[in-house]
Amino acid sequence: ESSEAAGRNQPLKPEKPKWKSEVPLTDGQLRSKRDEFWDTAPAFEGRKEIWDALKAAAYALETGDHSLAQAIIDGANISLPHGTLMDSYDELGNRYQLPVYVLSAPTNLIEDISESEAGGDSENQSPGLEIPIKFRISSSNKDLKLYVRTTDTVLKLKKRICDEMGIEPQRQRWFFAGRLLGDKLRVEDAKIPKSYVVQVIVSPEIGDKTT
């Protein structure tokens, strides 16, 4: 049965799974659950590079970048028998199952009040500290050093990298200490110390057929 399923492959469906959490989760709790899954699942079974590809594809799909998610799946030779990331196989026939909470937020997600309040306050109060951070750009072998403010969001800084190097924000995926950094995250919330290196993975331009 599993080998039959492993042989089938369907295109990735663009729809995100809809689900409701039994106990309502805050955004922070959802992130913690996801981090815990991605930290532990690869330790038990399967191949790390496949888990990494599934994680990147899940993030791309959730942020609405369906074509990138499909490209990541194809590039890693992952088969999707049902067209969803919840159940997949690698080319060796190993099975990988993702829980629904890493693919989409529940319909009853609670917004973190403290975070939104803090966000509002800090914008009115201080412009934040200025610190140097290095960015290691995957598409070139160069490190880019920028002076950033601790209250700057990841998206704002992606736009600065775009100004410097012409890499559109939607093609940038930021990783620090093995963690993917979301666009709304601020430098201080990501806890990036000064002079540390942030990995910037650049996805190919649409229509750029690099295999």
PyMOL CGO cylinders between C-alpha atoms (Angstrom):
from pymol import cmd
from pymol.cgo import CYLINDER

trace = [
    CYLINDER, 0.00, 0.00, 0.00, 2.71, 2.46, 0.99, 0.3, 1, 1, 1, 1, 1, 1,
    CYLINDER, 2.71, 2.46, 0.99, 4.81, 1.71, -2.10, 0.3, 1, 1, 1, 1, 1, 1,
    CYLINDER, 4.81, 1.71, -2.10, 1.74, 2.29, -4.30, 0.3, 1, 1, 1, 1, 1, 1,
    CYLINDER, 1.74, 2.29, -4.30, 1.07, 5.60, -2.57, 0.3, 1, 1, 1, 1, 1, 1,
    CYLINDER, 1.07, 5.60, -2.57, 4.74, 6.52, -2.87, 0.3, 1, 1, 1, 1, 1, 1,
    CYLINDER, 4.74, 6.52, -2.87, 4.54, 6.08, -6.63, 0.3, 1, 1, 1, 1, 1, 1,
    CYLINDER, 4.54, 6.08, -6.63, 1.64, 8.49, -7.02, 0.3, 1, 1, 1, 1, 1, 1,
    CYLINDER, 1.64, 8.49, -7.02, 2.30, 12.19, -7.27, 0.3, 1, 1, 1, 1, 1, 1,
    CYLINDER, 2.30, 12.19, -7.27, -0.20, 15.01, -7.59, 0.3, 1, 1, 1, 1, 1, 1,
    CYLINDER, -0.20, 15.01, -7.59, 0.41, 18.74, -7.98, 0.3, 1, 1, 1, 1, 1, 1,
    CYLINDER, 0.41, 18.74, -7.98, 0.37, 20.66, -4.71, 0.3, 1, 1, 1, 1, 1, 1,
    CYLINDER, 0.37, 20.66, -4.71, -3.06, 22.14, -4.05, 0.3, 1, 1, 1, 1, 1, 1,
    CYLINDER, -3.06, 22.14, -4.05, -2.92, 25.89, -3.35, 0.3, 1, 1, 1, 1, 1, 1,
    CYLINDER, -2.92, 25.89, -3.35, -5.60, 25.76, -0.63, 0.3, 1, 1, 1, 1, 1, 1,
    CYLINDER, -5.60, 25.76, -0.63, -4.44, 25.92, 2.97, 0.3, 1, 1, 1, 1, 1, 1,
    CYLINDER, -4.44, 25.92, 2.97, -6.12, 23.40, 5.28, 0.3, 1, 1, 1, 1, 1, 1,
    CYLINDER, -6.12, 23.40, 5.28, -8.84, 24.91, 7.48, 0.3, 1, 1, 1, 1, 1, 1,
    CYLINDER, -8.84, 24.91, 7.48, -8.96, 23.68, 11.07, 0.3, 1, 1, 1, 1, 1, 1,
    CYLINDER, -8.96, 23.68, 11.07, -10.02, 24.75, 14.52, 0.3, 1, 1, 1, 1, 1, 1,
    CYLINDER, -10.02, 24.75, 14.52, -7.93, 24.26, 17.64, 0.3, 1, 1, 1, 1, 1, 1,
    CYLINDER, -7.93, 24.26, 17.64, -9.62, 22.48, 20.56, 0.3, 1, 1, 1, 1, 1, 1,
    CYLINDER, -9.62, 22.48, 20.56, -7.95, 24.92, 22.94, 0.3, 1, 1, 1, 1, 1, 1,
    CYLINDER, -7.95, 24.92, 22.94, -7.61, 28.34, 21.25, 0.3, 1, 1, 1, 1, 1, 1,
    CYLINDER, -7.61, 28.34, 21.25, -3.95, 29.18, 20.61, 0.3, 1, 1, 1, 1, 1, 1,
    CYLINDER, -3.95, 29.18, 20.61, -2.23, 32.54, 20.54, 0.3, 1, 1, 1, 1, 1, 1,
    CYLINDER, -2.23, 32.54, 20.54, 0.12, 33.37, 17.69, 0.3, 1, 1, 1, 1, 1, 1,
    CYLINDER, 0.12, 33.37, 17.69, 3.10, 32.85, 20.01, 0.3, 1, 1, 1, 1, 1, 1,
    CYLINDER, 3.10, 32.85, 20.01, 1.85, 29.42, 21.16, 0.3, 1, 1, 1, 1, 1, 1,
    CYLINDER, 1.85, 29.42, 21.16, 1.31, 28.35, 17.55, 0.3, 1, 1, 1, 1, 1, 1,
    CYLINDER, 1.31, 28.35, 17.55, 4.89, 29.38, 16.69, 0.3, 1, 1, 1, 1, 1, 1,
    CYLINDER, 4.89, 29.38, 16.69, 6.21, 27.43, 19.70, 0.3, 1, 1, 1, 1, 1, 1,
    CYLINDER, 6.21, 27.43, 19.70, 4.29, 24.30, 18.65, 0.3, 1, 1, 1, 1, 1, 1,
    CYLINDER, 4.29, 24.30, 18.65, 5.71, 24.61, 15.14, 0.3, 1, 1, 1, 1, 1, 1,
    CYLINDER, 5.71, 24.61, 15.14, 9.27, 25.14, 16.37, 0.3, 1, 1, 1, 1, 1, 1,
    CYLINDER, 9.27, 25.14, 16.37, 8.93, 22.09, 18.61, 0.3, 1, 1, 1, 1, 1, 1,
    CYLINDER, 8.93, 22.09, 18.61, 7.72, 19.94, 15.71, 0.3, 1, 1, 1, 1, 1, 1,
    CYLINDER, 7.72, 19.94, 15.71, 10.47, 21.02, 13.31, 0.3, 1, 1, 1, 1, 1, 1,
    CYLINDER, 10.47, 21.02, 13.31, 13.10, 20.58, 16.04, 0.3, 1, 1, 1, 1, 1, 1,
    CYLINDER, 13.10, 20.58, 16.04, 12.02, 17.04, 16.96, 0.3, 1, 1, 1, 1, 1, 1,
    CYLINDER, 12.02, 17.04, 16.96, 10.51, 15.34, 13.88, 0.3, 1, 1, 1, 1, 1, 1,
    CYLINDER, 10.51, 15.34, 13.88, 13.73, 15.14, 11.83, 0.3, 1, 1, 1, 1, 1, 1,
    CYLINDER, 13.73, 15.14, 11.83, 15.52, 13.51, 14.77, 0.3, 1, 1, 1, 1, 1, 1,
    CYLINDER, 15.52, 13.51, 14.77, 13.34, 10.40, 14.60, 0.3, 1, 1, 1, 1, 1, 1,
    CYLINDER, 13.34, 10.40, 14.60, 12.97, 9.42, 10.97, 0.3, 1, 1, 1, 1, 1, 1,
    CYLINDER, 12.97, 9.42, 10.97, 13.50, 10.46, 7.38, 0.3, 1, 1, 1, 1, 1, 1,
    CYLINDER, 13.50, 10.46, 7.38, 16.22, 12.64, 5.89, 0.3, 1, 1, 1, 1, 1, 1,
    CYLINDER, 16.22, 12.64, 5.89, 17.06, 16.09, 7.18, 0.3, 1, 1, 1, 1, 1, 1,
    CYLINDER, 17.06, 16.09, 7.18, 17.22, 17.67, 3.72, 0.3, 1, 1, 1, 1, 1, 1,
    CYLINDER, 17.22, 17.67, 3.72, 13.68, 16.45, 2.99, 0.3, 1, 1, 1, 1, 1, 1,
    CYLINDER, 13.68, 16.45, 2.99, 12.39, 17.87, 6.30, 0.3, 1, 1, 1, 1, 1, 1,
    CYLINDER, 12.39, 17.87, 6.30, 14.12, 21.18, 5.45, 0.3, 1, 1, 1, 1, 1, 1,
    CYLINDER, 14.12, 21.18, 5.45, 12.46, 21.22, 2.02, 0.3, 1, 1, 1, 1, 1, 1,
    CYLINDER, 12.46, 21.22, 2.02, 9.04, 20.44, 3.54, 0.3, 1, 1, 1, 1, 1, 1,
    CYLINDER, 9.04, 20.44, 3.54, 9.49, 23.23, 6.09, 0.3, 1, 1, 1, 1, 1, 1,
    CYLINDER, 9.49, 23.23, 6.09, 10.43, 25.74, 3.39, 0.3, 1, 1, 1, 1, 1, 1,
    CYLINDER, 10.43, 25.74, 3.39, 7.52, 24.60, 1.19, 0.3, 1, 1, 1, 1, 1, 1,
    CYLINDER, 7.52, 24.60, 1.19, 5.04, 24.85, 4.09, 0.3, 1, 1, 1, 1, 1, 1,
    CYLINDER, 5.04, 24.85, 4.09, 6.20, 28.41, 4.79, 0.3, 1, 1, 1, 1, 1, 1,
    CYLINDER, 6.20, 28.41, 4.79, 6.00, 29.38, 1.11, 0.3, 1, 1, 1, 1, 1, 1,
    CYLINDER, 6.00, 29.38, 1.11, 2.49, 27.94, 0.80, 0.3, 1, 1, 1, 1, 1, 1,
    CYLINDER, 2.49, 27.94, 0.80, 1.26, 29.69, 3.94, 0.3, 1, 1, 1, 1, 1, 1,
    CYLINDER, 1.26, 29.69, 3.94, 2.59, 33.03, 2.70, 0.3, 1, 1, 1, 1, 1, 1,
    CYLINDER, 2.59, 33.03, 2.70, 0.76, 32.54, -0.61, 0.3, 1, 1, 1, 1, 1, 1,
    CYLINDER, 0.76, 32.54, -0.61, 3.78, 31.62, -2.76, 0.3, 1, 1, 1, 1, 1, 1,
    CYLINDER, 3.78, 31.62, -2.76, 2.34, 28.43, -4.28, 0.3, 1, 1, 1, 1, 1, 1,
    CYLINDER, 2.34, 28.43, -4.28, 4.73, 28.31, -7.25, 0.3, 1, 1, 1, 1, 1, 1,
    CYLINDER, 4.73, 28.31, -7.25, 7.77, 28.47, -4.96, 0.3, 1, 1, 1, 1, 1, 1,
    CYLINDER, 7.77, 28.47, -4.96, 6.32, 25.71, -2.74, 0.3, 1, 1, 1, 1, 1, 1,
    CYLINDER, 6.32, 25.71, -2.74, 5.80, 23.47, -5.81, 0.3, 1, 1, 1, 1, 1, 1,
    CYLINDER, 5.80, 23.47, -5.81, 9.34, 24.24, -7.06, 0.3, 1, 1, 1, 1, 1, 1,
    CYLINDER, 9.34, 24.24, -7.06, 10.83, 23.27, -3.66, 0.3, 1, 1, 1, 1, 1, 1,
    CYLINDER, 10.83, 23.27, -3.66, 8.87, 19.98, -3.65, 0.3, 1, 1, 1, 1, 1, 1,
    CYLINDER, 8.87, 19.98, -3.65, 9.89, 19.16, -7.23, 0.3, 1, 1, 1, 1, 1, 1,
    CYLINDER, 9.89, 19.16, -7.23, 13.51, 20.11, -6.56, 0.3, 1, 1, 1, 1, 1, 1,
    CYLINDER, 13.51, 20.11, -6.56, 13.70, 17.67, -3.63, 0.3, 1, 1, 1, 1, 1, 1,
    CYLINDER, 13.70, 17.67, -3.63, 11.97, 14.86, -5.61, 0.3, 1, 1, 1, 1, 1, 1,
    CYLINDER, 11.97, 14.86, -5.61, 9.15, 14.68, -3.07, 0.3, 1, 1, 1, 1, 1, 1,
    CYLINDER, 9.15, 14.68, -3.07, 5.93, 12.89, -4.10, 0.3, 1, 1, 1, 1, 1, 1,
    CYLINDER, 5.93, 12.89, -4.10, 2.54, 14.09, -2.86, 0.3, 1, 1, 1, 1, 1, 1,
    CYLINDER, 2.54, 14.09, -2.86, 0.01, 11.25, -3.30, 0.3, 1, 1, 1, 1, 1, 1,
    CYLINDER, 0.01, 11.25, -3.30, -2.89, 13.47, -2.22, 0.3, 1, 1, 1, 1, 1, 1,
    CYLINDER, -2.89, 13.47, -2.22, -1.59, 16.86, -3.37, 0.3, 1, 1, 1, 1, 1, 1,
    CYLINDER, -1.59, 16.86, -3.37, -1.04, 18.10, 0.19, 0.3, 1, 1, 1, 1, 1, 1,
    CYLINDER, -1.04, 18.10, 0.19, 2.05, 18.48, 2.38, 0.3, 1, 1, 1, 1, 1, 1,
    CYLINDER, 2.05, 18.48, 2.38, 0.37, 16.52, 5.18, 0.3, 1, 1, 1, 1, 1, 1,
    CYLINDER, 0.37, 16.52, 5.18, 1.42, 13.25, 3.55, 0.3, 1, 1, 1, 1, 1, 1,
    CYLINDER, 1.42, 13.25, 3.55, 4.46, 12.85, 1.31, 0.3, 1, 1, 1, 1, 1, 1,
    CYLINDER, 4.46, 12.85, 1.31, 7.23, 10.48, 0.24, 0.3, 1, 1, 1, 1, 1, 1,
    CYLINDER, 7.23, 10.48, 0.24, 10.84, 10.98, -0.77, 0.3, 1, 1, 1, 1, 1, 1,
    CYLINDER, 10.84, 10.98, -0.77, 12.40, 9.18, -3.75, 0.3, 1, 1, 1, 1, 1, 1,
    CYLINDER, 12.40, 9.18, -3.75, 13.52, 6.32, -1.46, 0.3, 1, 1, 1, 1, 1, 1,
    CYLINDER, 13.52, 6.32, -1.46, 9.93, 5.67, -0.37, 0.3, 1, 1, 1, 1, 1, 1,
    CYLINDER, 9.93, 5.67, -0.37, 10.28, 7.14, 3.15, 0.3, 1, 1, 1, 1, 1, 1,
    CYLINDER, 10.28, 7.14, 3.15, 7.01, 8.64, 4.36, 0.3, 1, 1, 1, 1, 1, 1,
    CYLINDER, 7.01, 8.64, 4.36, 6.75, 12.12, 5.91, 0.3, 1, 1, 1, 1, 1, 1,
    CYLINDER, 6.75, 12.12, 5.91, 3.64, 13.36, 7.68, 0.3, 1, 1, 1, 1, 1, 1,
    CYLINDER, 3.64, 13.36, 7.68, 3.10, 16.98, 8.72, 0.3, 1, 1, 1, 1, 1, 1,
    CYLINDER, 3.10, 16.98, 8.72, 0.55, 18.04, 11.34, 0.3, 1, 1, 1, 1, 1, 1,
    CYLINDER, 0.55, 18.04, 11.34, -2.02, 20.56, 10.17, 0.3, 1, 1, 1, 1, 1, 1,
    CYLINDER, -2.02, 20.56, 10.17, -0.75, 23.23, 12.58, 0.3, 1, 1, 1, 1, 1, 1,
    CYLINDER, -0.75, 23.23, 12.58, 2.53, 23.67, 10.68, 0.3, 1, 1, 1, 1, 1, 1,
    CYLINDER, 2.53, 23.67, 10.68, 0.61, 24.32, 7.43, 0.3, 1, 1, 1, 1, 1, 1,
    CYLINDER, 0.61, 24.32, 7.43, -1.91, 26.95, 8.49, 0.3, 1, 1, 1, 1, 1, 1,
    CYLINDER, -1.91, 26.95, 8.49, -3.14, 28.88, 11.51, 0.3, 1, 1, 1, 1, 1, 1,
    CYLINDER, -3.14, 28.88, 11.51, -6.37, 27.70, 13.18, 0.3, 1, 1, 1, 1, 1, 1,
    CYLINDER, -6.37, 27.70, 13.18, -9.58, 29.60, 12.45, 0.3, 1, 1, 1, 1, 1, 1,
    CYLINDER, -9.58, 29.60, 12.45, -9.81, 30.48, 16.16, 0.3, 1, 1, 1, 1, 1, 1,
    CYLINDER, -9.81, 30.48, 16.16, -6.28, 31.90, 16.53, 0.3, 1, 1, 1, 1, 1, 1,
    CYLINDER, -6.28, 31.90, 16.53, -6.00, 34.53, 19.28, 0.3, 1, 1, 1, 1, 1, 1,
    CYLINDER, -6.00, 34.53, 19.28, -3.82, 37.54, 18.58, 0.3, 1, 1, 1, 1, 1, 1,
    CYLINDER, -3.82, 37.54, 18.58, -1.11, 38.09, 21.18, 0.3, 1, 1, 1, 1, 1, 1,
    CYLINDER, -1.11, 38.09, 21.18, -2.33, 41.22, 22.97, 0.3, 1, 1, 1, 1, 1, 1,
    CYLINDER, -2.33, 41.22, 22.97, 1.03, 41.92, 24.56, 0.3, 1, 1, 1, 1, 1, 1,
    CYLINDER, 1.03, 41.92, 24.56, 2.77, 41.81, 21.17, 0.3, 1, 1, 1, 1, 1, 1,
    CYLINDER, 2.77, 41.81, 21.17, 0.35, 44.15, 19.42, 0.3, 1, 1, 1, 1, 1, 1,
    CYLINDER, 0.35, 44.15, 19.42, 0.41, 46.55, 22.37, 0.3, 1, 1, 1, 1, 1, 1,
    CYLINDER, 0.41, 46.55, 22.37, 4.18, 46.48, 22.52, 0.3, 1, 1, 1, 1, 1, 1,
    CYLINDER, 4.18, 46.48, 22.52, 4.31, 47.10, 18.79, 0.3, 1, 1, 1, 1, 1, 1,
    CYLINDER, 4.31, 47.10, 18.79, 2.11, 50.17, 19.10, 0.3, 1, 1, 1, 1, 1, 1,
    CYLINDER, 2.11, 50.17, 19.10, 3.99, 51.55, 22.09, 0.3, 1, 1, 1, 1, 1, 1,
    CYLINDER, 3.99, 51.55, 22.09, 7.47, 51.15, 20.72, 0.3, 1, 1, 1, 1, 1, 1,
    CYLINDER, 7.47, 51.15, 20.72, 6.60, 52.92, 17.49, 0.3, 1, 1, 1, 1, 1, 1,
    CYLINDER, 6.60, 52.92, 17.49, 5.41, 55.94, 19.46, 0.3, 1, 1, 1, 1, 1, 1,
    CYLINDER, 5.41, 55.94, 19.46, 8.27, 55.88, 21.94, 0.3, 1, 1, 1, 1, 1, 1,
    CYLINDER, 8.27, 55.88, 21.94, 11.74, 55.02, 20.73, 0.3, 1, 1, 1, 1, 1, 1,
    CYLINDER, 11.74, 55.02, 20.73, 13.22, 54.57, 17.27, 0.3, 1, 1, 1, 1, 1, 1,
    CYLINDER, 13.22, 54.57, 17.27, 15.29, 51.69, 18.72, 0.3, 1, 1, 1, 1, 1, 1,
    CYLINDER, 15.29, 51.69, 18.72, 19.03, 51.17, 18.90, 0.3, 1, 1, 1, 1, 1, 1,
    CYLINDER, 19.03, 51.17, 18.90, 21.18, 51.12, 15.79, 0.3, 1, 1, 1, 1, 1, 1,
    CYLINDER, 21.18, 51.12, 15.79, 23.26, 47.94, 15.44, 0.3, 1, 1, 1, 1, 1, 1,
    CYLINDER, 23.26, 47.94, 15.44, 25.35, 46.39, 12.65, 0.3, 1, 1, 1, 1, 1, 1,
    CYLINDER, 25.35, 46.39, 12.65, 24.15, 43.06, 11.22, 0.3, 1, 1, 1, 1, 1, 1,
    CYLINDER, 24.15, 43.06, 11.22, 25.75, 40.96, 8.49, 0.3, 1, 1, 1, 1, 1, 1,
    CYLINDER, 25.75, 40.96, 8.49, 23.60, 39.31, 5.82, 0.3, 1, 1, 1, 1, 1, 1,
    CYLINDER, 23.60, 39.31, 5.82, 24.99, 36.29, 3.98, 0.3, 1, 1, 1, 1, 1, 1,
    CYLINDER, 24.99, 36.29, 3.98, 23.30, 36.33, 0.58, 0.3, 1, 1, 1, 1, 1, 1,
    CYLINDER, 23.30, 36.33, 0.58, 22.93, 32.86, -0.98, 0.3, 1, 1, 1, 1, 1, 1,
    CYLINDER, 22.93, 32.86, -0.98, 22.87, 34.12, -4.58, 0.3, 1, 1, 1, 1, 1, 1,
    CYLINDER, 22.87, 34.12, -4.58, 26.30, 35.75, -4.23, 0.3, 1, 1, 1, 1, 1, 1,
    CYLINDER, 26.30, 35.75, -4.23, 29.27, 34.83, -2.11, 0.3, 1, 1, 1, 1, 1, 1,
    CYLINDER, 29.27, 34.83, -2.11, 29.28, 38.23, -0.45, 0.3, 1, 1, 1, 1, 1, 1,
    CYLINDER, 29.28, 38.23, -0.45, 28.24, 39.33, 3.01, 0.3, 1, 1, 1, 1, 1, 1,
    CYLINDER, 28.24, 39.33, 3.01, 26.31, 42.57, 3.18, 0.3, 1, 1, 1, 1, 1, 1,
    CYLINDER, 26.31, 42.57, 3.18, 26.72, 44.65, 6.33, 0.3, 1, 1, 1, 1, 1, 1,
    CYLINDER, 26.72, 44.65, 6.33, 23.90, 47.04, 7.23, 0.3, 1, 1, 1, 1, 1, 1,
    CYLINDER, 23.90, 47.04, 7.23, 23.29, 49.28, 10.20, 0.3, 1, 1, 1, 1, 1, 1,
    CYLINDER, 23.29, 49.28, 10.20, 19.73, 48.54, 11.30, 0.3, 1, 1, 1, 1, 1, 1,
    CYLINDER, 19.73, 48.54, 11.30, 17.44, 49.69, 14.07, 0.3, 1, 1, 1, 1, 1, 1,
    CYLINDER, 17.44, 49.69, 14.07, 16.24, 47.15, 16.62, 0.3, 1, 1, 1, 1, 1, 1,
    CYLINDER, 16.24, 47.15, 16.62, 12.65, 48.28, 15.95, 0.3, 1, 1, 1, 1, 1, 1,
    CYLINDER, 12.65, 48.28, 15.95, 12.95, 47.67, 12.17, 0.3, 1, 1, 1, 1, 1, 1,
    CYLINDER, 12.95, 47.67, 12.17, 10.82, 44.82, 10.83, 0.3, 1, 1, 1, 1, 1, 1,
    CYLINDER, 10.82, 44.82, 10.83, 12.25, 42.05, 8.67, 0.3, 1, 1, 1, 1, 1, 1,
    CYLINDER, 12.25, 42.05, 8.67, 10.14, 43.27, 5.72, 0.3, 1, 1, 1, 1, 1, 1,
    CYLINDER, 10.14, 43.27, 5.72, 11.52, 46.81, 6.03, 0.3, 1, 1, 1, 1, 1, 1,
    CYLINDER, 11.52, 46.81, 6.03, 15.08, 45.44, 5.94, 0.3, 1, 1, 1, 1, 1, 1,
    CYLINDER, 15.08, 45.44, 5.94, 14.28, 43.13, 3.02, 0.3, 1, 1, 1, 1, 1, 1,
    CYLINDER, 14.28, 43.13, 3.02, 13.37, 46.30, 1.11, 0.3, 1, 1, 1, 1, 1, 1,
    CYLINDER, 13.37, 46.30, 1.11, 16.74, 47.80, 2.03, 0.3, 1, 1, 1, 1, 1, 1,
    CYLINDER, 16.74, 47.80, 2.03, 18.52, 44.71, 0.69, 0.3, 1, 1, 1, 1, 1, 1,
    CYLINDER, 18.52, 44.71, 0.69, 16.39, 45.09, -2.45, 0.3, 1, 1, 1, 1, 1, 1,
    CYLINDER, 16.39, 45.09, -2.45, 17.64, 48.69, -2.80, 0.3, 1, 1, 1, 1, 1, 1,
    CYLINDER, 17.64, 48.69, -2.80, 21.25, 47.56, -2.31, 0.3, 1, 1, 1, 1, 1, 1,
    CYLINDER, 21.25, 47.56, -2.31, 21.26, 44.39, -4.41, 0.3, 1, 1, 1, 1, 1, 1,
    CYLINDER, 21.26, 44.39, -4.41, 18.08, 44.36, -6.49, 0.3, 1, 1, 1, 1, 1, 1,
    CYLINDER, 18.08, 44.36, -6.49, 16.67, 41.22, -4.80, 0.3, 1, 1, 1, 1, 1, 1,
    CYLINDER, 16.67, 41.22, -4.80, 12.90, 41.59, -4.38, 0.3, 1, 1, 1, 1, 1, 1,
    CYLINDER, 12.90, 41.59, -4.38, 11.63, 41.06, -0.79, 0.3, 1, 1, 1, 1, 1, 1,
    CYLINDER, 11.63, 41.06, -0.79, 9.38, 38.14, -1.82, 0.3, 1, 1, 1, 1, 1, 1,
    CYLINDER, 9.38, 38.14, -1.82, 12.46, 36.24, -3.10, 0.3, 1, 1, 1, 1, 1, 1,
    CYLINDER, 12.46, 36.24, -3.10, 14.26, 36.57, 0.25, 0.3, 1, 1, 1, 1, 1, 1,
    CYLINDER, 14.26, 36.57, 0.25, 13.95, 33.94, 3.02, 0.3, 1, 1, 1, 1, 1, 1,
    CYLINDER, 13.95, 33.94, 3.02, 15.74, 34.93, 6.22, 0.3, 1, 1, 1, 1, 1, 1,
    CYLINDER, 15.74, 34.93, 6.22, 17.14, 32.36, 8.64, 0.3, 1, 1, 1, 1, 1, 1,
    CYLINDER, 17.14, 32.36, 8.64, 18.83, 33.06, 11.95, 0.3, 1, 1, 1, 1, 1, 1,
    CYLINDER, 18.83, 33.06, 11.95, 20.00, 30.27, 14.29, 0.3, 1, 1, 1, 1, 1, 1,
    CYLINDER, 20.00, 30.27, 14.29, 18.11, 27.77, 12.11, 0.3, 1, 1, 1, 1, 1, 1,
    CYLINDER, 18.11, 27.77, 12.11, 14.82, 29.67, 12.44, 0.3, 1, 1, 1, 1, 1, 1,
    CYLINDER, 14.82, 29.67, 12.44, 12.86, 31.24, 9.60, 0.3, 1, 1, 1, 1, 1, 1,
    CYLINDER, 12.86, 31.24, 9.60, 12.16, 34.92, 10.35, 0.3, 1, 1, 1, 1, 1, 1,
    CYLINDER, 12.16, 34.92, 10.35, 8.71, 36.23, 9.38, 0.3, 1, 1, 1, 1, 1, 1,
    CYLINDER, 8.71, 36.23, 9.38, 8.23, 39.61, 7.69, 0.3, 1, 1, 1, 1, 1, 1,
    CYLINDER, 8.23, 39.61, 7.69, 6.44, 41.21, 10.67, 0.3, 1, 1, 1, 1, 1, 1,
    CYLINDER, 6.44, 41.21, 10.67, 9.15, 40.24, 13.16, 0.3, 1, 1, 1, 1, 1, 1,
    CYLINDER, 9.15, 40.24, 13.16, 11.29, 43.07, 14.51, 0.3, 1, 1, 1, 1, 1, 1,
    CYLINDER, 11.29, 43.07, 14.51, 15.05, 42.77, 14.94, 0.3, 1, 1, 1, 1, 1, 1,
    CYLINDER, 15.05, 42.77, 14.94, 14.76, 42.92, 18.74, 0.3, 1, 1, 1, 1, 1, 1,
    CYLINDER, 14.76, 42.92, 18.74, 12.03, 40.23, 18.77, 0.3, 1, 1, 1, 1, 1, 1,
    CYLINDER, 12.03, 40.23, 18.77, 14.21, 37.97, 16.60, 0.3, 1, 1, 1, 1, 1, 1,
    CYLINDER, 14.21, 37.97, 16.60, 16.95, 38.47, 19.24, 0.3, 1, 1, 1, 1, 1, 1,
    CYLINDER, 16.95, 38.47, 19.24, 19.68, 38.98, 16.65, 0.3, 1, 1, 1, 1, 1, 1,
    CYLINDER, 19.68, 38.98, 16.65, 22.84, 40.20, 18.44, 0.3, 1, 1, 1, 1, 1, 1,
    CYLINDER, 22.84, 40.20, 18.44, 24.93, 42.87, 16.73, 0.3, 1, 1, 1, 1, 1, 1,
    CYLINDER, 24.93, 42.87, 16.73, 27.46, 41.69, 14.12, 0.3, 1, 1, 1, 1, 1, 1,
    CYLINDER, 27.46, 41.69, 14.12, 25.81, 38.26, 13.89, 0.3, 1, 1, 1, 1, 1, 1,
    CYLINDER, 25.81, 38.26, 13.89, 25.16, 36.74, 10.47, 0.3, 1, 1, 1, 1, 1, 1,
    CYLINDER, 25.16, 36.74, 10.47, 21.63, 36.32, 9.09, 0.3, 1, 1, 1, 1, 1, 1,
    CYLINDER, 21.63, 36.32, 9.09, 21.38, 33.80, 6.23, 0.3, 1, 1, 1, 1, 1, 1,
    CYLINDER, 21.38, 33.80, 6.23, 19.37, 35.18, 3.30, 0.3, 1, 1, 1, 1, 1, 1,
    CYLINDER, 19.37, 35.18, 3.30, 18.23, 32.38, 0.98, 0.3, 1, 1, 1, 1, 1, 1,
    CYLINDER, 18.23, 32.38, 0.98, 17.31, 33.84, -2.40, 0.3, 1, 1, 1, 1, 1, 1,
    CYLINDER, 17.31, 33.84, -2.40, 14.76, 31.95, -4.49, 0.3, 1, 1, 1, 1, 1, 1,
    CYLINDER, 14.76, 31.95, -4.49, 15.20, 31.99, -8.29, 0.3, 1, 1, 1, 1, 1, 1,
    CYLINDER, 15.20, 31.99, -8.29, 13.35, 34.60, -10.30, 0.3, 1, 1, 1, 1, 1, 1,
    CYLINDER, 13.35, 34.60, -10.30, 10.11, 33.42, -11.85, 0.3, 1, 1, 1, 1, 1, 1,
    CYLINDER, 10.11, 33.42, -11.85, 10.97, 32.04, -15.25, 0.3, 1, 1, 1, 1, 1, 1,
    CYLINDER, 10.97, 32.04, -15.25, 14.57, 31.41, -14.21, 0.3, 1, 1, 1, 1, 1, 1,
    CYLINDER, 14.57, 31.41, -14.21, 14.94, 27.71, -15.00, 0.3, 1, 1, 1, 1, 1, 1,
    CYLINDER, 14.94, 27.71, -15.00, 17.85, 26.74, -12.80, 0.3, 1, 1, 1, 1, 1, 1,
    CYLINDER, 17.85, 26.74, -12.80, 17.81, 23.02, -12.07, 0.3, 1, 1, 1, 1, 1, 1,
]
cmd.load_cgo(trace, "trace")
